Amino acid sequence: MMASPRRKAGALAAQVDGYRDWLGRRGYTPQTVRNMLKDLGQVGQWLGREGLEVADLSEGRLEEFLRDRRRAGRRRLTGARGWLPLLTFLREVGVVPEAQVEPTPLDPFLGRYRCWMHQERGLSQSTMLRYENTARRFLTEHAMTGGQFTPQQLTGADLNAFLLRECARVSSGSAKGRVAELRSLMRFLHLSGATSMRLGAAVPPVGGWRLASLPPMMAAADVQLLLDRCPHDSAVAVRDYAILLLVARLGLRSIEVARLRLDDIDWRGGELIVRGKGRREDRLPLPVEVGEAVVAYLSGARPQLDDRHLFLTCRSPCAPVRADLVSDVVKRACVRAGLTRVGPHRLRHALAEQMLRQGAGLTVIGQVLRHQDLATTALYAKVDLAALRQVAQPWPGVAA
């Protein structure tokens, strides 16, 4: 009589059923589940041989386990990333403690800064993470003395030195982002009483002028070519086609696509709720073409999970797509169509240009693209070169 999976799992026998269900809910195939349960059993037996408790398991213990397996002559071993689901599950059910991270003197301040960005500024999680990372790097370099947090000693020279190093390794757009991140940090330092001076004014601007050049454009025929070359022979292809249509026909940003939820689609009203910047919500009409692509995705291509996000990854563990996947979808479509690789924002520009050529006013375009300031939409007035030539005055001394 063969031993049951519970007996084979050693110290982790009690977790077999829960781990199997946990993996199934995340879209793992039956064969992959069997392999991962086998890994669980090997770890459980090793814990028993070493006289360790389940609570002793950690990333470091798993490294010890892998070293022992290598010394025993095993060559085909699961890599470090492959053990992440097991540790995540064991921590979720409370049998393994969370990984302990040594706190730093900056952590209390950064925690308050994070709360301020969320509650007062309404920033998204990804934006807060970027601002916090810049704050941690800057303060670690310039506001730590003898292991203590000393923001009172900050000066404008510290800001300039940090920005000069940053600007030397990033693009002008990223450099402007660093300026905004530092000004936000300086504003909070002053508001919280950590500094007496308003150092935000000492952050130098980055050269760059709005409306100084034409926005990058993409012809409507090229956008249609991207869509025509999309395959429909797999779950990934059906999902990617729906994503492309949302970007090309409605001008959604990458993060807005990633945030879409099943409840955001009003099928009876033919509308879509878009969650944009600054917690803003807008309702857009759902074109038939886009709606049919989403229905095709929901009818068989979307993994059957309880998660309410509209778009999910197709490879296990299934999870909501991230904004960078939307960029990958557009770039893969460009490769298939034989076009220069561009990002999703180029399709947004193309939609604005097409609407302008069809006679739509800037106010309408701004509403579709969900611009908060009409001056942002005014950028697209420059792309209608045919209309501009009709009103352009001849250069002095040149015959018309």
C-alpha positions in Angstrom: 0.0 0.0 0.0 1.4 3.4 -1.0 2.0 6.1 1.6 -0.5 9.0 1.4 0.7 12.5 0.5 0.2 13.5 4.2 2.7 10.8 5.4 5.2 11.8 2.7 5.0 15.5 3.7 6.6 15.0 7.1 6.5 18.1 9.2 4.3 19.8 6.6 1.7 17.1 6.4 -1.0 19.2 7.9 -0.6 21.8 5.1 -1.0 19.5 2.1 -4.8 20.0 1.5 -4.7 23.7 2.1 -1.7 24.2 -0.2 -3.4 22.1 -2.9 -6.5 24.3 -2.8 -4.4 27.5 -2.6 -2.5 26.6 -5.7 -5.7 25.6 -7.5 -7.3 29.0 -6.8 -4.3 30.7 -8.5 -4.7 28.8 -11.7 -1.9 26.2 -11.5 -2.4 23.2 -13.6 -3.0 19.8 -11.9 0.5 18.5 -13.0 2.2 21.7 -11.6 0.2 21.3 -8.4 1.5 17.7 -8.0 5.1 18.8 -8.5 4.8 21.6 -6.0 3.2 19.3 -3.4 6.2 17.0 -4.0 8.5 19.9 -3.2 6.5 20.6 -0.1 6.9 17.0 1.0 10.7 17.1 0.5 11.0 20.2 2.6 8.7 18.7 5.3 10.9 15.6 5.5 14.0 17.7 5.7 12.7 19.7 8.5 12.0 16.5 10.5 15.5 15.1 9.8 17.0 18.4 11.0 14.9 18.6 14.1 13.4 21.8 13.0 9.8 23.2 13.5 7.7 24.5 10.6 7.9 27.9 12.2 11.7 27.8 11.6 11.3 27.8 7.8 12.5 30.9 6.1 14.4 32.0 2.9 17.7 31.1 4.7 16.4 27.7 5.8 15.4 26.9 2.2 18.9 27.8 1.1 20.3 25.3 3.6 17.8 22.7 2.2 19.0 23.3 -1.3 22.6 23.1 -0.3 21.9 19.7 1.4 20.2 18.5 -1.8 23.1 19.5 -3.9 25.6 17.7 -1.6 23.4 14.6 -1.9 23.9 14.7 -5.7 20.6 16.2 -6.8 21.0 18.4 -9.8 17.5 19.2 -10.9 16.3 21.5 -8.1 13.6 24.2 -7.9 15.2 27.6 -8.0 14.8 30.3 -5.3 11.8 31.9 -7.0 10.1 28.5 -7.2 9.9 28.4 -3.4 8.1 31.7 -3.1 4.6 30.3 -3.4 5.2 27.8 -0.6 6.6 30.5 1.8 3.8 32.9 0.8 1.1 30.2 1.6 2.7 29.2 4.9 2.9 32.8 6.0 -0.7 33.5 4.9 -2.0 30.6 7.1 0.2 31.8 10.0 2.4 28.7 10.5 5.5 30.6 9.4 6.2 34.1 10.7 6.6 37.0 8.3 10.2 37.8 7.3 11.7 40.2 9.7 13.2 43.4 8.3 15.5 45.4 10.4 13.9 48.8 11.0 16.0 51.9 10.2 15.8 55.4 11.8 14.1 56.6 8.6 11.2 54.2 8.7 8.9 56.2 11.1 9.3 59.4 9.0 8.8 57.5 5.7 5.7 55.9 7.2 4.2 59.4 7.9 5.3 60.6 4.5 3.5 57.7 2.9 0.3 58.4 4.8 0.5 62.1 3.8 0.9 61.2 0.1 -2.1 58.9 0.3 -4.5 61.0 2.4 -3.6 64.6 1.4 -2.2 64.1 -2.1 -4.3 61.2 -3.3 -1.4 59.5 -5.1 -1.6 55.9 -6.4 0.4 53.1 -4.8 2.9 52.9 -7.7 3.5 56.7 -7.5 3.9 56.6 -3.7 6.4 53.8 -4.0 8.5 55.8 -6.5 8.4 59.0 -4.3 9.3 56.9 -1.2 12.2 55.3 -3.0 13.6 58.6 -4.0 13.1 60.0 -0.5 14.9 57.0 1.1 17.9 57.4 -1.2 18.2 61.1 -0.7 17.7 61.1 3.0 20.1 58.2 3.5 22.8 60.1 1.7 22.2 63.6 3.1 20.2 63.4 6.3 21.8 60.6 8.3 24.5 61.5 10.9 26.0 58.7 13.0 23.0 56.5 12.3 20.5 59.2 13.4 18.0 61.0 11.2 19.0 64.6 11.1 17.0 66.5 8.5 17.7 69.9 10.1 21.1 69.9 8.5 19.8 69.7 4.9 20.8 72.5 2.5 20.1 73.6 -1.0 23.6 72.3 -1.9 22.5 68.8 -0.9 19.6 69.0 -3.2 21.7 70.2 -6.1 24.3 67.5 -5.6 21.7 64.7 -5.5 20.0 66.0 -8.7 23.3 66.4 -10.6 24.1 62.7 -10.0 20.5 61.7 -10.9 20.4 63.7 -14.1 23.7 62.3 -15.3 22.2 58.8 -15.5 18.5 59.3 -16.5 16.5 60.9 -19.3 15.2 64.5 -19.1 11.7 63.1 -18.4 12.9 61.0 -15.5 15.0 64.0 -14.3 11.8 66.1 -14.1 10.2 63.3 -12.1 13.1 63.5 -9.6 12.5 67.2 -9.2 8.8 66.6 -8.5 9.7 63.9 -6.0 12.2 66.0 -4.2 9.9 69.0 -4.0 7.2 66.8 -2.5 9.6 65.5 0.1 10.8 69.0 1.0 7.2 70.2 1.3 6.4 67.5 3.8 9.6 68.0 5.7 8.6 71.6 6.3 4.9 70.9 7.0 5.8 68.2 9.5 8.3 70.5 11.3 11.3 68.4 10.5 13.0 71.4 8.7 12.5 75.1 9.4 13.3 76.3 5.9 11.1 75.8 2.8 13.8 73.9 0.8 11.3 73.1 -2.0 12.1 76.4 -3.7 15.8 75.4 -3.8 15.1 72.4 -6.0 16.3 73.6 -9.5 14.0 73.0 -12.5 15.0 70.8 -15.4 15.2 72.4 -18.8 12.3 71.6 -21.1 9.5 73.7 -22.5 5.9 72.7 -23.1 4.6 73.0 -26.6 8.2 73.4 -28.0 7.8 70.4 -30.3 5.2 68.3 -32.1 3.9 65.4 -30.0 4.9 62.0 -31.4 2.2 60.8 -33.7 1.1 57.5 -35.3 -1.0 57.3 -38.5 -4.5 55.9 -38.1 -3.7 53.3 -40.8 -0.8 52.0 -38.6 -3.0 51.7 -35.6 -5.5 49.7 -37.7 -2.6 47.5 -38.9 -1.7 46.7 -35.3 -5.2 45.5 -34.7 -5.5 43.6 -37.9 -2.3 41.7 -37.3 -3.5 40.5 -33.9 -4.0 36.7 -33.6 -7.0 35.2 -31.9 -5.8 31.6 -31.5 -5.0 31.6 -27.7 -6.1 33.0 -24.4 -3.2 35.4 -24.3 -4.0 36.7 -27.9 -7.7 37.2 -27.1 -6.8 39.1 -23.9 -4.1 41.2 -25.7 -6.5 42.2 -28.5 -9.1 43.5 -25.9 -6.3 45.5 -24.2 -5.2 47.0 -27.5 -8.7 48.0 -28.5 -9.2 49.8 -25.1 -6.0 51.7 -25.6 -6.5 52.5 -29.3 -10.3 53.3 -29.3 -10.7 54.9 -25.9 -7.2 56.2 -25.2 -6.9 54.5 -21.8 -3.6 54.8 -20.0 -1.7 51.6 -19.0 -2.5 52.0 -15.3 -6.2 52.6 -16.2 -6.3 49.3 -18.1 -4.7 47.5 -15.2 -7.2 49.0 -12.7 -10.3 47.9 -14.7 -12.6 45.7 -12.8 -15.5 43.5 -13.8 -17.9 45.8 -12.0 -16.7 48.8 -14.1 -18.5 47.6 -17.2 -22.2 48.7 -17.5 -23.4 46.3 -20.2 -27.0 47.7 -20.2 -25.9 51.3 -20.4 -23.0 50.6 -22.7 -20.5 52.5 -20.5 -17.2 51.9 -18.9 -15.9 53.4 -15.6 -12.3 54.5 -15.9 -10.3 55.0 -12.7 -7.6 57.6 -13.6 -5.2 59.9 -11.9 -5.9 61.3 -8.4 -8.7 58.9 -7.7 -10.7 60.4 -10.6 -13.5 58.3 -12.0 -15.0 58.9 -15.5 -17.7 57.2 -17.5 -16.9 56.5 -21.2 -19.1 55.0 -23.9 -18.2 51.5 -24.7 -17.9 51.0 -28.4 -19.4 47.9 -29.9 -16.0 46.7 -31.2 -14.4 47.1 -27.8 -17.3 45.4 -26.0 -17.2 42.4 -28.4 -13.5 42.0 -27.7 -14.0 42.1 -23.9 -16.9 39.6 -24.2 -14.7 37.2 -26.2 -12.1 37.4 -23.5 -14.6 36.8 -20.7 -16.2 34.0 -22.5 -13.3 31.6 -22.3 -9.9 33.2 -22.2 -10.0 34.8 -18.7 -8.9 32.4 -15.9 -11.8 31.4 -13.7 -10.7 33.1 -10.5 -12.5 35.0 -7.8 -10.5 38.1 -8.4 -12.6 41.0 -9.7 -10.0 42.7 -11.9 -10.9 42.5 -15.5 -7.6 41.4 -17.0 -5.5 38.6 -15.4 -2.2 37.0 -16.3 -2.6 33.7 -18.1 0.4 32.0 -16.6 0.3 30.7 -13.1 0.1 32.1 -10.5 -2.8 34.1 -12.1 -3.0 37.6 -10.9 -4.2 41.1 -12.1 -2.0 42.4 -14.9 0.4 45.2 -14.2 0.7 48.5 -16.1 4.0 47.4 -17.7 2.2 44.4 -19.3 0.1 46.8 -21.3 3.2 48.3 -22.7 4.5 44.9 -23.6 1.3 44.1 -25.4 1.6 47.2 -27.6 5.2 46.6 -28.4 4.6 42.9 -29.4 1.8 44.2 -31.7 4.3 46.6 -33.3 6.7 43.7 -34.0 4.0 41.6 -35.6 2.9 44.5 -37.8 6.5 45.4 -38.8 6.3 48.9 -37.3 8.6 50.8 -35.0 8.1 49.7 -31.4 6.1 52.3 -29.5 4.3 52.4 -26.1 0.6 52.7 -25.3 0.8 56.5 -25.0 1.5 56.8 -28.7 -1.8 55.2 -29.4 -3.4 57.8 -27.1 -1.8 60.5 -29.2 -3.0 58.8 -32.4 -6.6 58.8 -31.1 -6.4 62.5 -30.4 -5.0 63.2 -33.8 -7.7 61.2 -35.5 -10.5 62.9 -33.6 -9.0 66.3 -34.5 -8.9 65.4 -38.2 -12.5 64.3 -38.0 -13.6 67.7 -36.7 -13.8 67.1 -33.0 -13.1 70.2 -30.8 -10.4 70.3 -28.2 -12.9 70.3 -25.4 -14.4 67.0 -26.7 -10.9 65.5 -27.1 -10.0 66.6 -23.6 -13.1 64.9 -22.2 -12.3 61.6 -24.0 -8.7 61.6 -22.9 -9.7 62.8 -19.4 -7.4 65.8 -19.2 -7.8 67.9 -16.1 -6.5 71.0 -17.9 -7.5 72.1 -21.4 -4.0 73.4 -21.9 -2.8 69.8 -22.0 -5.2 69.1 -24.8 -4.1 72.2 -26.7 -0.9 70.4 -27.5 -2.8 68.4 -30.1 -3.8 71.6 -32.0 -0.3 71.6 -33.5 -0.7 68.3 -35.2 -3.4 69.5 -37.7 -0.7 70.8 -40.1 -3.2 71.2 -43.0 -5.3 73.6 -41.0 -2.3 75.5 -39.6 -1.0 76.1 -43.2 -4.3 77.9 -44.0 -3.9 80.4 -41.2 -0.1 80.7 -41.3 1.3 84.1 -42.3 4.1 84.1 -45.0 7.6 84.8 -43.8 8.6 88.4 -44.4 10.3 88.9 -47.7 9.2 85.5 -49.1 6.6 85.3 -51.8 3.3 83.6 -50.7 
